Amino acid sequence: MGGVEDQLDIKFRLNDGSDIGPKTFPAATTIATLKESIIAQWPRGKENGPRTVKDVKLISAGKILENNRTVNDCSSQLYDIPGSVTTMHVVIQPPSLEKEKEGSDPSTQNKCVCAIL
């Protein structure tokens, strides 16, 4: 059962409706590797591109895909039609949110601010 059956054509749909791909990946490819491929192929003119694998979320068939899983683990009979192209949606975590979390002052966390009138 080797060969073409063990490969999937995948395209990545960005939030603006444009696509990266399609490109053929072996079924044993990890989701983290797909994310690295997205980062490498990110269109140069687009703003807010991902910097790391943690910045990228891949969604397929309504499910967020985990980095340690393989394409084969995540395949579904609904979209795994021989000769078809699978579309995965790409969501980018805004870098500013991470900076706010890291830069927040721990002395101001977990304090209740109430105003009694």
C-alpha positions as CSV (number, residue, x, y, z in Angstrom):
1,M,0.0,0.0,0.0
2,G,2.8,2.4,-0.7
3,G,3.1,5.2,-3.2
4,V,0.4,7.7,-4.1
5,E,-2.1,6.5,-1.5
6,D,0.3,7.5,1.3
7,Q,0.4,11.1,0.1
8,L,-2.1,13.9,0.4
9,D,-2.4,17.1,-1.6
10,I,-3.0,19.9,0.9
11,K,-3.6,23.6,0.5
12,F,-3.6,26.1,3.3
13,R,-6.4,28.8,3.3
14,L,-5.3,32.1,4.9
15,N,-7.7,34.4,6.7
16,D,-7.9,36.8,3.7
17,G,-9.1,33.9,1.5
18,S,-5.8,33.4,-0.3
19,D,-4.1,30.0,-0.4
20,I,-0.7,28.5,0.0
21,G,-0.3,25.4,-2.1
22,P,-1.5,22.9,-2.9
23,K,1.5,20.8,-2.1
24,T,1.9,17.0,-1.7
25,F,2.8,15.7,1.7
26,P,3.4,12.1,2.9
27,A,0.7,10.8,5.3
28,A,3.4,10.4,8.0
29,T,4.1,14.2,8.0
30,T,3.6,15.8,11.4
31,I,1.3,18.8,11.9
32,A,4.4,20.7,13.2
33,T,6.1,20.0,9.9
34,L,3.1,21.4,8.0
35,K,3.3,24.5,10.1
36,E,7.0,24.9,9.4
37,S,6.1,24.6,5.7
38,I,3.5,27.4,6.0
39,I,6.1,29.7,7.7
40,A,8.6,29.0,5.0
41,Q,6.0,29.7,2.2
42,W,4.3,32.7,3.9
43,P,3.7,35.3,1.2
44,R,6.2,38.1,1.6
45,G,3.8,41.0,1.1
46,K,1.4,39.9,3.8
47,E,1.6,41.5,7.3
48,N,1.5,39.6,10.6
49,G,3.2,36.5,9.3
50,P,3.9,33.7,11.8
51,R,7.4,33.5,13.3
52,T,7.2,30.2,15.1
53,V,5.2,27.0,15.0
54,K,3.4,28.1,18.1
55,D,2.1,31.2,16.2
56,V,0.2,28.9,13.8
57,K,-3.0,26.9,14.3
58,L,-4.3,24.6,11.7
59,I,-7.9,23.7,11.4
60,S,-9.3,20.8,9.4
61,A,-12.8,19.4,9.4
62,G,-13.6,21.8,12.2
63,K,-10.8,20.5,14.5
64,I,-7.7,22.2,15.7
65,L,-4.8,19.9,14.8
66,E,-2.2,19.0,17.4
67,N,1.5,19.4,16.5
68,N,2.5,15.9,17.5
69,R,-0.1,14.2,15.3
70,T,0.5,13.1,11.7
71,V,-1.6,14.0,8.7
72,N,-2.7,10.3,8.6
73,D,-3.9,10.6,12.2
74,C,-6.0,13.6,11.3
75,S,-7.4,12.3,8.1
76,S,-11.2,11.9,7.8
77,Q,-13.2,9.9,5.3
78,L,-15.2,13.0,4.6
79,Y,-12.3,14.8,2.9
80,D,-9.9,11.9,2.2
81,I,-11.0,11.3,-1.4
82,P,-8.3,10.0,-3.7
83,G,-7.1,12.6,-6.1
84,S,-8.7,15.5,-4.1
85,V,-7.0,18.5,-2.5
86,T,-7.5,18.9,1.3
87,T,-8.0,22.4,2.5
88,M,-6.7,23.3,6.0
89,H,-7.5,26.7,7.5
90,V,-4.6,28.7,9.0
91,V,-5.1,30.9,12.0
92,I,-2.2,33.1,13.2
93,Q,-1.9,34.0,16.9
94,P,-1.2,37.7,17.1
95,P,2.3,38.3,18.5
96,S,1.1,41.3,20.6
97,L,-1.1,39.1,22.8
98,E,1.9,37.0,23.8
99,K,3.9,40.1,24.6
100,E,1.1,41.4,26.8
101,K,1.0,38.2,28.8
102,E,4.7,38.1,29.2
103,G,5.1,41.7,30.0
104,S,2.2,41.9,32.5
105,D,3.1,42.9,36.1
106,P,2.6,40.0,38.5
107,S,1.9,42.3,41.4
108,T,-1.3,43.5,39.6
109,Q,-2.6,40.0,38.9
110,N,-5.4,38.4,41.0
111,K,-6.4,41.6,42.6
112,C,-10.1,42.6,43.0
113,V,-11.0,46.1,42.0
114,C,-14.4,47.0,43.3
115,A,-16.2,50.3,43.5
116,I,-19.0,50.5,46.0
117,L,-21.3,53.5,45.5
